Amino acid sequence: MDPFHADEITRFVRGTLGCQCPDDVFRSIVITHEHTPDNGAPFTRLLIGDRLLIYLLPTSATDTTPDTLAALGHDDKAHLHLVPSGEIPMALGSA
């Protein structure tokens, strides 16, 4: 990942989502585009430093349901953030 995109994603995770992860966590950023197992809703999976996992799912999708969110969040440490699409970095695509 080029440094510009890494900086953009770091600002998003820290500034928009409020993550306080140390700098070394952001040395590894892996972005994949996937589909939920329950109904195939598209989402972007962002793995940062093998420690922080973020799913970006467009709420405007007609197939976004509470069951879809539950299929992605089976972790008792999961947090739900509703973020306006204009705050999603371009490097993450049209999540």
C-alpha positions as CSV (number, residue, x, y, z in Angstrom):
1,M,0.0,0.0,0.0
2,D,1.4,3.4,-0.9
3,P,2.2,5.7,2.0
4,F,-0.5,8.3,1.0
5,H,-3.2,5.6,1.3
6,A,-1.7,4.3,4.6
7,D,-1.7,7.9,6.0
8,E,-5.3,8.4,4.8
9,I,-6.5,5.2,6.4
10,T,-4.6,5.9,9.6
11,R,-6.3,9.3,9.9
12,F,-9.7,7.7,9.3
13,V,-9.2,5.0,11.9
14,R,-7.8,7.3,14.5
15,G,-9.7,10.5,13.7
16,T,-13.1,9.2,12.6
17,L,-13.3,6.0,14.5
18,G,-11.3,7.1,17.5
19,C,-8.8,4.3,17.7
20,Q,-5.9,4.8,20.0
21,C,-3.7,2.0,18.5
22,P,0.1,2.7,18.6
23,D,1.9,3.6,15.4
24,D,3.4,0.1,14.9
25,V,-0.1,-1.4,14.4
26,F,-0.5,0.6,11.2
27,R,2.6,-0.9,9.6
28,S,0.4,-3.6,8.1
29,I,-2.9,-2.7,6.4
30,V,-4.7,-5.3,4.3
31,I,-7.9,-4.4,2.4
32,T,-10.2,-7.0,0.8
33,H,-13.6,-6.7,-0.8
34,E,-16.0,-9.5,0.3
35,H,-19.6,-10.5,0.7
36,T,-21.5,-11.5,3.8
37,P,-22.3,-15.2,4.1
38,D,-26.0,-14.7,4.9
39,N,-27.2,-12.7,1.9
40,G,-24.2,-11.8,-0.1
41,A,-24.1,-8.1,0.9
42,P,-20.9,-6.5,-0.3
43,F,-18.5,-5.0,2.3
44,T,-14.9,-4.0,2.6
45,R,-12.7,-5.8,5.2
46,L,-9.8,-3.7,6.6
47,L,-7.2,-5.6,8.8
48,I,-4.7,-3.4,10.5
49,G,-1.6,-4.9,12.1
50,D,-3.4,-8.3,12.6
51,R,-5.0,-6.6,15.6
52,L,-7.8,-4.3,14.4
53,L,-10.5,-5.6,12.1
54,I,-12.9,-3.1,10.5
55,Y,-15.8,-3.9,8.2
56,L,-17.3,-1.2,6.0
57,L,-20.8,-2.0,4.9
58,P,-22.9,0.5,3.0
59,T,-26.2,1.1,4.9
60,S,-27.9,2.2,1.7
61,A,-27.7,-1.3,0.3
62,T,-31.2,-2.9,0.3
63,D,-29.7,-6.2,1.6
64,T,-28.2,-4.5,4.8
65,T,-30.3,-6.0,7.7
66,P,-29.7,-6.5,11.4
67,D,-28.9,-10.2,10.5
68,T,-26.2,-9.0,8.1
69,L,-24.6,-6.9,10.8
70,A,-24.8,-9.8,13.2
71,A,-23.1,-12.1,10.7
72,L,-20.1,-9.7,10.7
73,G,-20.0,-8.8,14.4
74,H,-19.7,-12.1,16.3
75,D,-17.2,-10.7,18.8
76,D,-18.0,-9.3,22.2
77,K,-15.5,-6.5,21.6
78,A,-17.2,-5.3,18.4
79,H,-18.3,-1.7,18.1
80,L,-20.7,-0.3,15.6
81,H,-19.9,3.1,14.0
82,L,-22.2,4.8,11.6
83,V,-20.1,7.0,9.4
84,P,-21.2,9.2,6.6
85,S,-19.9,8.0,3.2
86,G,-18.0,11.3,2.7
87,E,-15.8,10.4,5.6
88,I,-14.7,7.0,4.1
89,P,-11.2,7.3,2.5
90,M,-11.0,6.9,-1.2
91,A,-8.4,4.2,-0.8
92,L,-11.2,2.0,0.7
93,G,-13.3,2.2,-2.4
94,S,-17.0,2.5,-2.4
95,A,-17.6,0.7,0.9
